[in-house]
Amino acid sequence: MKRLLFSAVLLLVTATFFSCSDDPKFNYDYFANPDNVARVANAFEGSYEGRTRVFVRGKNSAQIELPDSIWQSGWTNEAKSRPILRYSLGGKGRQNLTVEQFPISAIGYIVDDSALADALKKAPARNLVFNYNLFSSSNTNSEHHGVMDFDHDDVSLTLYYGGARHVVNILFNIPTSYEFDIDKGPYCLDHIQFWADELYVDGKLQQSFDLFTDEALFEVRIVSYNYSHDTVADGLQTKDDK
């Protein structure tokens, strides 16, 4: 019995060893060094202004048309379907992406509960803040290929509707990571995709949103941008340096 058990363990160890033989090899994680994290974060730090594509639909693919007033000064006469959003990236000690004055009221147009929807449509604009982390990419053998990965943002609102006061939380997600070359740059976040994910009322799930099903959807893609770099990090090339 002991001999059979030893053989099984040996087989498992051997299989595990060979199954990992094709994985990328990292002799050193660039972002294990806090100085490298700070240097890259500072290189990305800056202010952006991006023209967007907005995808919105109701449940069961119902067509939704948002009023122009939602985006306020962000609308342009040339392309009303592509409002402008301003966003910024923080550097060392402020590793976050901030989407400035996002119209939370727009979410009211895809919410099923009519009383909640009306209350949301009156909500003021809010900043969306997504914290980010920096990693070495697992998709390459190069230790100098980086990934910026974002946490979700939980927007909390206190709304009065249906004869009572409620705490409403809307979760926003950035579903994809941003990959970059640490050595070559340029260090600028030239595109963003984010969407509303879930809506909670008083701690209970009220409604989910989903790109791939018949649920309602609110998605924003920033597809073109202007960039202003705030600081320069030693040894790294930014967009303005090219």
C-alpha beads as a LAMMPS data file, in Angstrom:
LAMMPS data file: protein, C-alpha beads

242 atoms
241 bonds

1 atom types
1 bond types

-500.0 500.0 xlo xhi
-500.0 500.0 ylo yhi
-500.0 500.0 zlo zhi

Masses

1 110.0

Atoms # bond

1 1 1 0.000 0.000 0.000
2 1 1 2.817 2.382 0.879
3 1 1 4.539 1.560 -2.412
4 1 1 1.383 2.350 -4.397
5 1 1 0.922 5.619 -2.519
6 1 1 4.528 6.646 -3.183
7 1 1 4.120 5.866 -6.902
8 1 1 0.963 7.979 -7.100
9 1 1 2.680 10.939 -5.437
10 1 1 5.682 10.620 -7.758
11 1 1 3.390 10.536 -10.797
12 1 1 1.554 13.659 -9.595
13 1 1 4.786 15.592 -9.005
14 1 1 6.147 14.538 -12.412
15 1 1 2.938 15.546 -14.209
16 1 1 2.892 18.919 -12.448
17 1 1 6.518 19.577 -13.362
18 1 1 6.027 18.903 -17.065
19 1 1 2.671 20.725 -17.279
20 1 1 4.390 23.964 -16.197
21 1 1 7.383 23.639 -18.495
22 1 1 5.862 25.876 -21.182
23 1 1 4.826 28.692 -18.835
24 1 1 6.601 32.066 -19.112
25 1 1 9.766 32.176 -17.021
26 1 1 10.199 35.157 -14.699
27 1 1 13.597 35.363 -13.058
28 1 1 12.630 38.714 -11.573
29 1 1 9.337 40.545 -11.167
30 1 1 9.972 44.161 -12.141
31 1 1 7.109 45.393 -9.972
32 1 1 8.308 43.572 -6.861
33 1 1 10.485 46.653 -6.374
34 1 1 8.419 49.550 -4.907
35 1 1 10.722 52.067 -6.625
36 1 1 9.775 50.613 -10.024
37 1 1 6.083 50.772 -9.161
38 1 1 6.441 54.439 -8.194
39 1 1 8.478 55.265 -11.301
40 1 1 5.969 53.706 -13.714
41 1 1 2.949 55.146 -11.871
42 1 1 4.492 58.624 -12.073
43 1 1 5.168 58.138 -15.780
44 1 1 1.469 57.397 -16.390
45 1 1 0.290 60.314 -14.253
46 1 1 -1.583 62.880 -16.299
47 1 1 -4.870 64.388 -17.439
48 1 1 -6.876 63.131 -20.392
49 1 1 -9.877 64.176 -22.434
50 1 1 -11.504 61.458 -24.511
51 1 1 -14.300 61.205 -27.050
52 1 1 -16.478 58.221 -26.288
53 1 1 -18.845 55.678 -27.734
54 1 1 -21.778 54.964 -25.428
55 1 1 -23.687 51.686 -25.680
56 1 1 -26.994 51.582 -23.822
57 1 1 -30.011 49.284 -24.001
58 1 1 -32.863 48.198 -21.786
59 1 1 -33.777 44.688 -20.727
60 1 1 -34.572 42.299 -23.602
61 1 1 -32.625 44.615 -25.935
62 1 1 -35.132 47.450 -25.590
63 1 1 -33.913 50.562 -27.373
64 1 1 -33.010 53.435 -25.061
65 1 1 -32.394 57.030 -26.111
66 1 1 -30.586 59.246 -23.633
67 1 1 -31.466 62.959 -23.567
68 1 1 -28.748 65.415 -24.542
69 1 1 -28.930 67.125 -21.154
70 1 1 -27.352 64.113 -19.418
71 1 1 -23.911 64.934 -20.744
72 1 1 -24.186 68.701 -20.245
73 1 1 -21.147 70.461 -21.749
74 1 1 -19.660 67.147 -22.835
75 1 1 -21.825 67.067 -25.931
76 1 1 -20.591 68.553 -29.177
77 1 1 -22.630 69.661 -32.172
78 1 1 -20.526 67.525 -34.501
79 1 1 -21.194 64.148 -32.878
80 1 1 -23.832 63.993 -30.179
81 1 1 -23.513 60.231 -29.943
82 1 1 -19.874 60.589 -28.859
83 1 1 -19.698 62.809 -25.753
84 1 1 -16.395 63.868 -24.243
85 1 1 -15.295 62.616 -20.826
86 1 1 -12.339 63.861 -18.831
87 1 1 -10.250 61.445 -16.829
88 1 1 -6.943 61.390 -15.002
89 1 1 -4.372 58.916 -13.719
90 1 1 -2.665 59.393 -10.365
91 1 1 0.986 58.565 -9.716
92 1 1 2.868 57.418 -6.625
93 1 1 0.610 57.327 -3.582
94 1 1 -2.494 58.008 -5.717
95 1 1 -2.710 54.964 -7.961
96 1 1 -6.181 55.478 -9.357
97 1 1 -8.060 56.311 -12.522
98 1 1 -10.656 59.048 -12.046
99 1 1 -13.450 59.572 -14.580
100 1 1 -14.585 63.101 -13.839
101 1 1 -18.224 64.080 -13.371
102 1 1 -19.763 60.938 -14.811
103 1 1 -23.567 61.299 -15.258
104 1 1 -24.902 58.749 -12.768
105 1 1 -28.392 59.860 -13.819
106 1 1 -27.933 57.933 -17.077
107 1 1 -28.228 54.641 -15.176
108 1 1 -31.820 55.560 -14.345
109 1 1 -32.763 54.971 -17.981
110 1 1 -31.966 51.237 -17.816
111 1 1 -33.351 50.405 -14.347
112 1 1 -36.495 48.242 -14.190
113 1 1 -38.006 49.683 -11.004
114 1 1 -39.770 52.870 -12.132
115 1 1 -39.617 54.665 -8.761
116 1 1 -35.899 53.926 -8.404
117 1 1 -35.331 54.927 -12.025
118 1 1 -36.971 58.320 -11.474
119 1 1 -34.859 58.930 -8.361
120 1 1 -31.641 57.990 -10.178
121 1 1 -32.434 60.343 -13.057
122 1 1 -32.215 63.215 -10.566
123 1 1 -28.861 62.138 -9.119
124 1 1 -25.974 64.585 -9.646
125 1 1 -22.832 63.694 -11.578
126 1 1 -20.139 61.873 -9.623
127 1 1 -16.481 61.029 -10.108
128 1 1 -15.792 57.352 -10.754
129 1 1 -12.556 56.247 -9.059
130 1 1 -10.900 52.957 -10.015
131 1 1 -7.768 51.995 -8.071
132 1 1 -5.117 50.273 -10.162
133 1 1 -2.227 47.869 -9.596
134 1 1 0.840 47.170 -11.727
135 1 1 2.048 43.666 -12.577
136 1 1 4.420 41.893 -14.916
137 1 1 2.447 40.313 -17.753
138 1 1 1.942 36.546 -17.781
139 1 1 1.471 36.619 -21.568
140 1 1 5.118 37.160 -22.403
141 1 1 8.556 35.921 -21.405
142 1 1 9.744 39.501 -20.987
143 1 1 9.996 40.762 -17.418
144 1 1 9.589 44.317 -18.734
145 1 1 6.106 43.867 -20.154
146 1 1 3.635 45.442 -17.742
147 1 1 -0.066 45.249 -16.986
148 1 1 -2.281 47.854 -15.344
149 1 1 -5.213 46.110 -13.662
150 1 1 -8.204 48.002 -12.232
151 1 1 -10.434 47.426 -9.214
152 1 1 -14.162 48.099 -9.462
153 1 1 -15.737 51.301 -8.161
154 1 1 -18.707 51.191 -5.812
155 1 1 -20.750 54.385 -6.096
156 1 1 -22.977 54.870 -3.050
157 1 1 -26.037 57.140 -3.174
158 1 1 -28.747 57.973 -0.660
159 1 1 -32.031 58.342 -2.546
160 1 1 -35.570 59.008 -1.373
161 1 1 -38.302 57.195 -3.305
162 1 1 -41.353 55.043 -2.607
163 1 1 -41.958 56.881 0.652
164 1 1 -38.622 55.873 2.198
165 1 1 -34.919 56.655 2.165
166 1 1 -32.673 54.034 0.533
167 1 1 -28.952 53.436 0.139
168 1 1 -28.251 52.630 -3.505
169 1 1 -24.919 51.186 -4.636
170 1 1 -23.864 50.904 -8.275
171 1 1 -20.818 48.826 -9.151
172 1 1 -18.783 49.911 -12.169
173 1 1 -16.121 47.662 -13.681
174 1 1 -13.252 48.047 -16.110
175 1 1 -13.322 44.543 -17.618
176 1 1 -9.956 44.526 -19.365
177 1 1 -6.377 45.188 -18.286
178 1 1 -4.098 47.698 -20.008
179 1 1 -0.807 46.231 -21.262
180 1 1 2.306 48.274 -22.016
181 1 1 6.021 47.963 -22.701
182 1 1 7.987 49.179 -19.698
183 1 1 11.085 50.027 -21.741
184 1 1 9.521 51.593 -24.842
185 1 1 6.335 53.220 -23.575
186 1 1 4.562 55.460 -24.413
187 1 1 3.104 55.903 -20.951
188 1 1 -0.437 57.057 -21.662
189 1 1 -3.796 55.370 -21.088
190 1 1 -5.160 55.862 -24.584
191 1 1 -8.360 53.835 -24.256
192 1 1 -10.791 52.821 -21.538
193 1 1 -13.812 50.563 -21.462
194 1 1 -16.083 50.496 -18.417
195 1 1 -19.647 49.539 -17.653
196 1 1 -22.284 49.378 -14.947
197 1 1 -22.222 45.877 -13.457
198 1 1 -24.665 45.545 -10.557
199 1 1 -27.112 47.714 -8.628
200 1 1 -27.911 47.165 -4.940
201 1 1 -30.625 48.733 -2.796
202 1 1 -30.167 48.604 0.980
203 1 1 -27.561 45.868 0.598
204 1 1 -29.660 43.584 -1.630
205 1 1 -29.063 42.961 -5.325
206 1 1 -31.710 44.876 -7.269
207 1 1 -30.556 44.432 -10.861
208 1 1 -27.621 43.110 -12.880
209 1 1 -26.365 44.505 -16.167
210 1 1 -24.641 42.357 -18.765
211 1 1 -23.101 42.770 -22.202
212 1 1 -23.651 39.164 -23.275
213 1 1 -27.255 38.436 -22.244
214 1 1 -30.666 40.092 -22.567
215 1 1 -30.076 42.149 -19.436
216 1 1 -29.839 45.934 -19.644
217 1 1 -26.484 47.455 -20.552
218 1 1 -24.638 50.723 -20.013
219 1 1 -21.120 50.687 -21.435
220 1 1 -18.693 53.497 -22.231
221 1 1 -15.656 53.187 -24.491
222 1 1 -13.209 56.062 -24.798
223 1 1 -11.859 55.734 -28.316
224 1 1 -9.842 58.910 -28.933
225 1 1 -8.111 61.236 -26.537
226 1 1 -5.986 64.276 -25.789
227 1 1 -3.269 63.876 -23.180
228 1 1 -1.426 66.222 -20.838
229 1 1 1.461 64.726 -18.863
230 1 1 1.864 66.173 -15.371
231 1 1 5.181 64.709 -14.263
232 1 1 8.219 63.030 -15.796
233 1 1 9.718 59.843 -14.365
234 1 1 13.454 59.280 -14.675
235 1 1 14.489 56.711 -17.243
236 1 1 11.033 56.192 -18.763
237 1 1 9.696 57.505 -22.049
238 1 1 6.332 59.250 -22.017
239 1 1 4.135 60.178 -24.941
240 1 1 5.322 63.791 -24.797
241 1 1 8.959 62.669 -25.098
242 1 1 8.518 61.084 -28.521

Bonds

1 1 1 2
2 1 2 3
3 1 3 4
4 1 4 5
5 1 5 6
6 1 6 7
7 1 7 8
8 1 8 9
9 1 9 10
10 1 10 11
11 1 11 12
12 1 12 13
13 1 13 14
14 1 14 15
15 1 15 16
16 1 16 17
17 1 17 18
18 1 18 19
19 1 19 20
20 1 20 21
21 1 21 22
22 1 22 23
23 1 23 24
24 1 24 25
25 1 25 26
26 1 26 27
27 1 27 28
28 1 28 29
29 1 29 30
30 1 30 31
31 1 31 32
32 1 32 33
33 1 33 34
34 1 34 35
35 1 35 36
36 1 36 37
37 1 37 38
38 1 38 39
39 1 39 40
40 1 40 41
41 1 41 42
42 1 42 43
43 1 43 44
44 1 44 45
45 1 45 46
46 1 46 47
47 1 47 48
48 1 48 49
49 1 49 50
50 1 50 51
51 1 51 52
52 1 52 53
53 1 53 54
54 1 54 55
55 1 55 56
56 1 56 57
57 1 57 58
58 1 58 59
59 1 59 60
60 1 60 61
61 1 61 62
62 1 62 63
63 1 63 64
64 1 64 65
65 1 65 66
66 1 66 67
67 1 67 68
68 1 68 69
69 1 69 70
70 1 70 71
71 1 71 72
72 1 72 73
73 1 73 74
74 1 74 75
75 1 75 76
76 1 76 77
77 1 77 78
78 1 78 79
79 1 79 80
80 1 80 81
81 1 81 82
82 1 82 83
83 1 83 84
84 1 84 85
85 1 85 86
86 1 86 87
87 1 87 88
88 1 88 89
89 1 89 90
90 1 90 91
91 1 91 92
92 1 92 93
93 1 93 94
94 1 94 95
95 1 95 96
96 1 96 97
97 1 97 98
98 1 98 99
99 1 99 100
100 1 100 101
101 1 101 102
102 1 102 103
103 1 103 104
104 1 104 105
105 1 105 106
106 1 106 107
107 1 107 108
108 1 108 109
109 1 109 110
110 1 110 111
111 1 111 112
112 1 112 113
113 1 113 114
114 1 114 115
115 1 115 116
116 1 116 117
117 1 117 118
118 1 118 119
119 1 119 120
120 1 120 121
121 1 121 122
122 1 122 123
123 1 123 124
124 1 124 125
125 1 125 126
126 1 126 127
127 1 127 128
128 1 128 129
129 1 129 130
130 1 130 131
131 1 131 132
132 1 132 133
133 1 133 134
134 1 134 135
135 1 135 136
136 1 136 137
137 1 137 138
138 1 138 139
139 1 139 140
140 1 140 141
141 1 141 142
142 1 142 143
143 1 143 144
144 1 144 145
145 1 145 146
146 1 146 147
147 1 147 148
148 1 148 149
149 1 149 150
150 1 150 151
151 1 151 152
152 1 152 153
153 1 153 154
154 1 154 155
155 1 155 156
156 1 156 157
157 1 157 158
158 1 158 159
159 1 159 160
160 1 160 161
161 1 161 162
162 1 162 163
163 1 163 164
164 1 164 165
165 1 165 166
166 1 166 167
167 1 167 168
168 1 168 169
169 1 169 170
170 1 170 171
171 1 171 172
172 1 172 173
173 1 173 174
174 1 174 175
175 1 175 176
176 1 176 177
177 1 177 178
178 1 178 179
179 1 179 180
180 1 180 181
181 1 181 182
182 1 182 183
183 1 183 184
184 1 184 185
185 1 185 186
186 1 186 187
187 1 187 188
188 1 188 189
189 1 189 190
190 1 190 191
191 1 191 192
192 1 192 193
193 1 193 194
194 1 194 195
195 1 195 196
196 1 196 197
197 1 197 198
198 1 198 199
199 1 199 200
200 1 200 201
201 1 201 202
202 1 202 203
203 1 203 204
204 1 204 205
205 1 205 206
206 1 206 207
207 1 207 208
208 1 208 209
209 1 209 210
210 1 210 211
211 1 211 212
212 1 212 213
213 1 213 214
214 1 214 215
215 1 215 216
216 1 216 217
217 1 217 218
218 1 218 219
219 1 219 220
220 1 220 221
221 1 221 222
222 1 222 223
223 1 223 224
224 1 224 225
225 1 225 226
226 1 226 227
227 1 227 228
228 1 228 229
229 1 229 230
230 1 230 231
231 1 231 232
232 1 232 233
233 1 233 234
234 1 234 235
235 1 235 236
236 1 236 237
237 1 237 238
238 1 238 239
239 1 239 240
240 1 240 241
241 1 241 242
